[in-house]
Amino acid sequence: MNAAPLAYIFPALCVMKLQNERLLSVKNIPTIATGVFGILVAVIGFIMVIVEIAGGITCSHGQEMAYCLEKDTGLKGNESLLQQFTDSPDFLT
């Protein structure tokens, strides 16, 4: 979602600023099209993120991946990884 402004919107705005043409001039049509495409990609990406969050974050890609299973993550309950690391007996050795 953050790549669209960096890849399409900001460069298009910079080119338009450097050309010093009227906003709706013929030279700005490709630049405006690129900027509009970037805005559409950003909006669609934002909507997809909201839909994913509203639907509940799942870790399913058609099959359960190894990193989705709790026993494979090494995390116990709600403990953070830092807590587990600092609680280990050989933390300071």
C-alpha positions as CSV (number, residue, x, y, z in Angstrom):
1,M,0.0,0.0,0.0
2,N,2.9,2.4,0.7
3,A,4.7,1.6,-2.6
4,A,2.0,3.2,-4.8
5,P,2.7,6.8,-3.7
6,L,6.4,6.3,-3.9
7,A,6.3,4.7,-7.3
8,Y,3.6,6.6,-9.1
9,I,2.1,9.6,-7.3
10,F,5.2,11.5,-6.0
11,P,7.3,11.1,-9.2
12,A,4.3,12.3,-11.3
13,L,3.9,15.3,-9.1
14,C,7.6,16.1,-9.3
15,V,7.6,15.9,-13.1
16,M,4.6,18.1,-13.3
17,K,6.3,20.6,-11.0
18,L,9.5,20.6,-13.0
19,Q,7.8,21.0,-16.4
20,N,6.2,24.3,-15.4
21,E,3.3,23.7,-17.7
22,R,-0.4,24.3,-17.1
23,L,-2.0,21.5,-15.2
24,L,-4.2,20.3,-18.1
25,S,-1.7,20.8,-20.9
26,V,-1.0,18.0,-23.4
27,K,2.5,17.4,-22.0
28,N,1.0,16.6,-18.6
29,I,-1.5,13.9,-19.8
30,P,0.8,10.9,-19.3
31,T,2.0,12.3,-16.0
32,I,-1.6,12.8,-14.8
33,A,-2.6,9.3,-16.0
34,T,0.3,7.8,-14.0
35,G,-0.7,9.8,-10.9
36,V,-4.3,8.8,-11.2
37,F,-3.2,5.1,-11.6
38,G,-1.2,5.4,-8.5
39,I,-4.1,6.9,-6.6
40,L,-6.4,4.1,-7.7
41,V,-3.8,1.5,-6.7
42,A,-3.4,3.1,-3.3
43,V,-7.2,3.3,-2.7
44,I,-7.8,-0.3,-3.8
45,G,-4.9,-1.4,-1.6
46,F,-6.3,0.5,1.4
47,I,-9.8,-1.0,0.8
48,M,-8.3,-4.5,0.6
49,V,-6.5,-4.0,3.9
50,I,-9.7,-2.8,5.6
51,V,-11.7,-5.8,4.2
52,E,-8.9,-8.2,5.4
53,I,-8.9,-6.8,8.9
54,A,-12.8,-6.7,9.1
55,G,-12.9,-10.3,7.9
56,G,-10.5,-11.4,10.6
57,I,-6.8,-11.8,10.1
58,T,-6.2,-15.4,9.1
59,C,-3.1,-17.2,8.2
60,S,-4.6,-19.5,5.6
61,H,-3.3,-19.7,2.0
62,G,-5.4,-22.7,1.0
63,Q,-3.4,-24.9,3.3
64,E,-1.9,-24.3,6.8
65,M,1.6,-23.1,6.4
66,A,4.3,-24.2,9.0
67,Y,4.6,-20.6,10.3
68,C,0.9,-20.5,11.1
69,L,0.9,-23.3,13.5
70,E,1.4,-22.2,17.1
71,K,3.7,-25.1,18.0
72,D,6.1,-24.2,15.2
73,T,6.4,-20.5,16.2
74,G,8.0,-21.3,19.5
75,L,5.7,-18.8,21.2
76,K,3.8,-19.9,24.3
77,G,0.4,-18.3,24.7
78,N,0.6,-14.5,24.7
79,E,4.2,-14.3,25.7
80,S,6.3,-12.1,23.5
81,L,9.4,-13.4,21.8
82,L,11.5,-11.0,23.9
83,Q,10.1,-12.4,27.1
84,Q,10.9,-15.9,26.1
85,F,14.4,-14.9,25.0
86,T,15.2,-13.0,28.3
87,D,13.7,-15.7,30.5
88,S,15.9,-18.4,29.0
89,P,18.6,-19.7,31.4
90,D,21.5,-19.0,29.0
91,F,20.4,-15.4,28.3
92,L,23.4,-13.9,30.0
93,T,26.0,-16.6,29.3
